[in-house]
Amino acid sequence: MVSLIKNVRIIGPDRIVEGQQLIIEDGYIKGLTCQSTQVGFDQLIDGAGLFLAPGFIDIHSHGNSGYDVMDASKKALDAMGDYHISKGVTSYLASIITASKEDMLRAAKMVADYKNSPGRAELLGIHLEGPFFRKEKKGAQPEEHLIKPDKLFIEELLDLAGNKLRMVSLAPELEGSLELIDYLRARGVKVGLGHSQASYNQALDAIDRGASIATHLYNGMGPFDHREPGLVGACLTDDRVYCELIYDRIHVHDAAASLAIKAKGSDGVILISDAMMAAGLEDGSYLLGGQEVFVKDGVPRLASGALGGSTLNLQRAVQNSHKYLDMPIVEAIKMASLNPARALDFYELGSIEAGKKADFLFLDEDLNIKRVYKAGVLAYEEK
């Protein structure tokens, strides 16, 4: 099927394109045209003057709508995919939290075996967040399951999940971390650095070995100091690293978010949700990796008072970036689309360009989602 999308303002990788139409063929973007002809197409789609933006990609998300990745069920993943698509997320990673090896492997197998279906966000694979973390910076990671880097466990996980294991987050200062980074990178798995008290030099050693993502920058990291910049300083100043940001204005102060973007540029920051099962629901008591989390005014906390994930979604993160950081729309959207695609080598995703999947959104002036298309097919429409 060949479709023509007219009357839209196309948000490209570096500018807004007006006066052109988008051609979609068999689920992929064929290109742009300035010709006015509308003959020869199977479908005409009128964008009504809205923005047309690439679909968002959430590379760090634990759950939503009452479900958790650790539920290890098709029902949970189906529901999560439905919620994601309604918030403009057309592709995502399922983040597996620190748990018993058996529970982590069970969740990984469910993700690896999951069959994507039309109309939902596409589950691209696994982000293993833990269990190789520093207990002093565990955050919402269950301390009783934290372990030192374990190559045998990763081998078992790779045997089970294969190329569905896309990213592993770890603390680089732990014994065996550098060797594990070598092993993961040789197998095409991206490495994130987090839940760590690494020194600047320890972080740099890990980056030199191939670690390329700061797992939720600032959160779960030792503080920046002018004499010991630590992990935060290394990630902010090294161009080889993408920095994840939970920009709900709770996890990170506006000034800290602004600093990260000024240091990295809009090309170096990735908006993430780090959402847990309460995302999309009301305040109350929920679970995160088996731990009770209390949500009040949309903020989830463990009994200890530590933040337990978020109730954020990427639509709101993009809106926050545009509104509170005064970021141009193109740059705010790039941090939720092209940047995560580049960071994880999802070459067919992330931008409105010829040859890429036709995953796109219609947005109004306030970046509210009106329609979502997955592979060129309408997957969600605002009621």
Secondary structure, 3 states (H helix, E strand, C coil): CEEEEECCEEECCCCEECCCEEEEECCEEEEEECCCCCCCCCEEEECCCCEEEECEEECCCCEECCEEHHHCCHHHHHHHHHHHHHCCEEEEEEEEECCCHHHHHHHHHHHHHCCCCCCCCEEEEEEEECCCCCHHHCCCCCHHHCCCCCHHHHHHHHHHHHHHEEEEEECCCCCCHHHHHHHHHHCCCEEEECCECCCHHHHHHHHHHCCCEECCCCCCECCCCCCCCHHHHHHHHCCCCEEEECCCCCCCCHHHHHHHHHHHCCCCEEECCCECCCCCCCCEEEEECCEEEEEECCEEECCCCCECCECCCHHHHHHHHHHHCCCCHHHHHHCCCHHHHHHCCCCCCCCCCCCCECCEEEECCCCCEEEEEECCEEEEECC
